[in-house]
């Protein structure tokens, strides 16, 4: 069960709004298959460090956004640990369900009738 899970933060320059700020997205790659979700944070593209995948600077806004990105990365790693503990194969679908808390719908015999 050696699966590699990698996390990358990046800005989507294609979705620049009128104020010139871009949304920050998270990309999770599992065995060369990936999915993306928004962090719901926005930043000026000039203040984004692509090499460090974080916001440049030490002001309050940079610290709060960087700490939020660290929190999201920890959430991804915790979801990976939970899947390993449950002995479930780590696939993109299983990982998304574990990360976002989506429970698989179980069909019972009595409600069907």
RAKACOR-V934308 format. One record per residue. OMEGA is omega as a letter, one per 40 degrees, with the letter a starting at -180 (* if undefined). Layout:
# RAKACOR-V934308
omega
OMEGA
OMEGA
This chain:
# RAKACOR-V934308
omega
i
i
i
i
i
a
i
i
i
i
i
a
i
a
i
i
a
a
i
i
a
i
i
a
i
i
i
a
i
i
i
i
a
i
a
i
a
i
a
i
a
a
i
a
i
a
a
i
a
a
a
a
i
a
i
i
a
i
a
a
i
i
a
i
i
i
i
i
i
i
i
i
i
i
i
i
i
i
i
i
i
i
i
i
i
a
i
i
a
i
a
a
i
a
i
i
a
a
a
i
i
i
i
a
i
a
i
a
a
i
i
i
*
